[in-house]
């Protein structure tokens, strides 16, 4: 999932099929994410929860030390 931030922070409407409220929209469509970036929108991609959990598990196993 990616959050798309419109140049107009108060924008409310639909652009390229993405609904915006207060200048923020969301999409999972990779093509649209690239399109918005090319048009000057700020895009923040969020990792899916499964990936976050896997990373957390990797960090926990790395931090454990043998005594």
C-alpha positions in Angstrom: 0.0 0.0 0.0 1.2 3.5 -0.8 0.1 6.8 0.4 -0.1 9.5 -2.3 0.3 13.1 -1.2 -1.1 15.6 -3.6 0.7 18.9 -4.2 -2.5 20.7 -2.9 -2.8 19.6 0.7 -6.5 20.3 0.8 -7.4 18.4 -2.4 -10.5 16.3 -2.2 -11.5 14.3 -5.3 -10.5 11.5 -7.6 -7.4 11.5 -9.8 -6.5 8.5 -12.0 -9.0 6.4 -10.1 -7.6 7.2 -6.6 -9.8 9.0 -4.1 -8.1 11.8 -2.2 -9.2 13.4 1.0 -7.3 16.4 2.5 -4.6 15.8 -0.1 -4.0 12.1 0.7 -4.9 9.1 -1.3 -4.0 5.4 -1.2 -3.3 2.7 -3.8 -1.6 -0.6 -4.2 -1.3 -0.3 -8.0 2.4 -0.2 -9.0 1.7 1.5 -12.3 -0.4 4.3 -10.6 2.4 4.8 -8.0 4.9 5.4 -10.7 2.5 7.7 -12.6 1.9 9.8 -9.5 5.6 10.1 -8.8 6.2 11.2 -12.4 3.5 13.9 -11.9 5.3 15.3 -8.8 3.2 13.7 -6.1 4.9 12.6 -2.9 4.6 8.8 -2.6 5.3 6.9 0.6 5.2 3.1 0.2 4.3 1.1 3.2 5.4 -2.5 3.6 2.7 -5.1 4.1 2.3 -6.3 7.6 3.7 -9.7 6.8 7.0 -8.2 5.6 7.1 -6.0 8.8 6.6 -9.1 11.0 9.3 -11.1 9.0 11.8 -8.2 9.5 11.0 -8.0 13.2 11.6 -11.7 13.5 15.0 -11.4 11.7 16.0 -8.5 14.0 15.0 -10.5 17.1 17.1 -13.5 16.1 20.1 -11.3 15.3 20.0 -9.6 18.7 20.0 -12.8 20.7 23.4 -13.8 21.8 24.6 -17.1 23.2 25.9 -17.0 26.7 
